[in-house]
Every structure is written in structure tokens, then in C-alpha cells.
Amino acid sequence: MTAAYQRHRLVGVLLAVLVMILIDHLHSPTFAFNMGNGRAESALVQRDASACAPCGAPCPSTRE
């Protein structure tokens, strides 16, 4: 019987794949955009402090 499916080898391969996916995700433009570091402003940095709603939407009385 072959030793190709030993537990420590399987866990090692899965951890290596997880690390590669995590590195790819952290260096992606989508992640940078969602964190506010992209070339466009995200909703988190566009919030209006004087708005009524917590999401930054204008008050119903000020809508046109």
C-alpha cells in the first residue's frame, strides 16, 4: 500500500492551497477597493456625517 494519502501530507497540501488563495485575495484589486484603497472611493469613505440614515442617505425632506 502506498503512503500517498498520509494525514500530515494532506493537511500540508490543503494549508498550502489556503495560503495561496489568501495571498491572491489580499493582493486583488477587489479587496483593495473594498478596503477603500482602490482608485475609486468606496461607500465607506463617501458617508455624509450630516445624513439622517446610517448608510449616508439624505433625509426624505432634502430629496428632490
N, C-alpha and C positions, 0 to 999 in steps of 0.2 A: 504494500500500500504506500502511496506517495504522501509526502508531508507538505503538499502544496497548500492545503487548507488549514494550517495551524492558526490558532486563535490570535497569537501576537502578530503574525503576518497580516491577517485580515484586518485587525484593528489598525495596524500601521498604514496600510493602503487606504483605508477609509479616512483616517486622520489626514493623510497627505492630500487626498481629494478635497476634503473640507477646507484645508488651509489654502489650496489653490483657488477654490471658489470664493473664499473670503477675501483673498488678495485681489482677485478680479473685481469683486463687488466694491471694495473700498477705493479702487482706482478708476471706477467707471464715472462717466460724465453725469449719469443719472443720480448717483449718490452725491456727487459734488453739488448738483443743482438742488437736491432735496435738503442738503445741509446749509444752503444759502451761499455756497462758494462758487456757483456756476457763473456763466456770463450774463444770465438773466436773473432778475430779482424774483425770489420766491414769495409766496403768500406770507411767510413768517416775517419778512422784513418790510412788507408793504402795509402792515396793520396800522390803522389810524387810531391814535390814542384817544381822540375825542369821539369816536364812534360809539353808538349805543350797544351794538351786538359785540360779543367777544371775538367774533371772527373778523371784525373790522368793517362790517357792512354799515352803510349810512342809516340814520334814523328814518323812519317812514315819513316824518314831516319834512325832511330835506330832500326827498326823492322828487324827481321831475316827472 
